[in-house]
Amino acid sequence: EAGVAQSPRYKIIEKRQSVAFWCNPISGHATLYWYQQILGQGPKLLIQFQNNGVVDDSQLPKDRFSAERLKGVDSTLKIQPAKLEDSAVYLCASSSGLFNEQFFGPGTRLTVL
Amino acid sequence: AQSVTQLGSHVSVSEGALVLLRCNYSSSVPPYLFWYVQYPNQGLQLLLKYTSAATLVKGINGFEAEFKKSETSFHLTKPSAHMSDAAEYFCAVTAPGGGNKLTFGTGTQLKVEL
């Protein structure tokens, strides 16, 4: 069974630029999560989708971050414009249901200069 | 609201020694608790979880954890450390029925020395 795929694995941009990350969850997983993991901290949930609907985006900085899951499968997370403090690893996870184990992708490491 | 505190951001043990990683939780309702492991440049992998069944939970790679309500703790242990256990470990909590929204601790980096 293929795991959660993410791309790119690494991205370096300058502040005020925009960036997008892509996630392809495990086939058949209805629930998809985006986490932000700043160096030295645990992952923090940014947004949670159930199929193509948002379940929780209470910690998503909506002035600059956006996410979509148009067909209920893969998802993109965008930052526009990026700030220095957005430097982090962005993890995508998926689960077969709202109460089931989350499987994590390898993450995208973003560096904002 | 739920939170977890992991005591010790870095733990070092000798190969073959006991591993003990500490996690204390705060929750207004009986929690579900998890331990995840993260190897360099990889995503998180679930080691074990407590979901209100047996208080002693056994996970993968010889790890286990015990839920102690009186101490609000969920410490992770392994009797004998192996070099391959070197990684970062995260404790996480969620509320049953909370939509699987995990709140993570700040992590403990485990170093295993010869």
HADDOCK unambig.tbl for C-alpha pairs under 7 A between the chains (distance, minus, plus):
assign (segid A and resid 40 and name CA) (segid B and resid 106 and name CA) 6.67 0.50 0.50
assign (segid A and resid 41 and name CA) (segid B and resid 106 and name CA) 4.48 0.50 0.50
assign (segid A and resid 41 and name CA) (segid B and resid 107 and name CA) 6.70 0.50 0.50
assign (segid A and resid 42 and name CA) (segid B and resid 104 and name CA) 5.32 0.50 0.50
assign (segid A and resid 42 and name CA) (segid B and resid 105 and name CA) 5.42 0.50 0.50
assign (segid A and resid 42 and name CA) (segid B and resid 106 and name CA) 4.40 0.50 0.50
assign (segid A and resid 42 and name CA) (segid B and resid 107 and name CA) 5.98 0.50 0.50
assign (segid A and resid 43 and name CA) (segid B and resid 104 and name CA) 6.15 0.50 0.50
assign (segid A and resid 44 and name CA) (segid B and resid 103 and name CA) 6.98 0.50 0.50
assign (segid A and resid 98 and name CA) (segid B and resid 99 and name CA) 5.25 0.50 0.50
assign (segid A and resid 98 and name CA) (segid B and resid 100 and name CA) 5.67 0.50 0.50
assign (segid A and resid 99 and name CA) (segid B and resid 99 and name CA) 6.12 0.50 0.50
assign (segid A and resid 99 and name CA) (segid B and resid 100 and name CA) 5.17 0.50 0.50
assign (segid A and resid 104 and name CA) (segid B and resid 43 and name CA) 5.26 0.50 0.50
assign (segid A and resid 104 and name CA) (segid B and resid 44 and name CA) 5.59 0.50 0.50
assign (segid A and resid 104 and name CA) (segid B and resid 45 and name CA) 6.92 0.50 0.50
assign (segid A and resid 105 and name CA) (segid B and resid 43 and name CA) 5.13 0.50 0.50
assign (segid A and resid 106 and name CA) (segid B and resid 41 and name CA) 6.62 0.50 0.50
assign (segid A and resid 106 and name CA) (segid B and resid 42 and name CA) 4.43 0.50 0.50
assign (segid A and resid 106 and name CA) (segid B and resid 43 and name CA) 4.11 0.50 0.50
assign (segid A and resid 107 and name CA) (segid B and resid 42 and name CA) 6.96 0.50 0.50
assign (segid A and resid 107 and name CA) (segid B and resid 43 and name CA) 6.13 0.50 0.50
